[in-house]
């Protein structure tokens, strides 16, 4: 009787652990959605030239927008002191300022929502004993990484407040890269906590998926340089760039190797070539995964990459309107999610992450 009782208790404990893992995984999936929204709203601030409209970083008091005409005028006067207003938007009206201000405020507000939506459930899971120590440390590490992302965002904004009319494309790429890394870590951890079967795929296929994941991440960073230089509104032809395979002005030598990241021609050419390489990698991954249990996920990656390339060409030919630009950015996250999902399917689930 005693042994049966202990066995039943062990089964109940195991079921409780599984339920807790599911709850935490669902929460992390929701957090991934919020981070994706943050990235897309960030893209909107870039496409609407709104990123420098708030010239101070106030993590707490900045959550409250201007509530009176006097407060709006005060914010507007601060904006008038920076080069972007003086050289690009000189003479804009208060109503025009409000339009760009709301985009940047919304971007920062989503960041604050993410912080609150992460820390309070995390504390609840820890206090109620639903997380093991290792998992709790990983989750707190993700929270700290999110805080670092906010600080990096302000570091990016600072680059456009004094000597430039725009933010540094290098800091923009760094800001996006940390957001994508945070998204990827949360998504992978959520998959670890969600039951999934083993596959018959090889270790080499997992390595291929890992390389493809890195390639897609790198391609997203190349896209960040295009966005940072507003390169999507130039060379709006395809497959050639204004009639040439290799564009004029790709490497002028004035800034050394930095020319590869500081000219529109170079940024857009690099992004185009990156897309072709990713497409080739996705085809290889699908072919290698055929006749394995991972083939449906590899097919999903191939479809996502193909759709994203079509969307990218459409966005380019249309000279990057806001709607297509944001859809293309969302598509990039979709491709990244698909390849992580495929890579994770090659490994066995680890319940304690």
Order of alpha helices (4+ residues) and beta strands (2+ residues): alpha-alpha-alpha-alpha-alpha-alpha-alpha-alpha-alpha-alpha-alpha
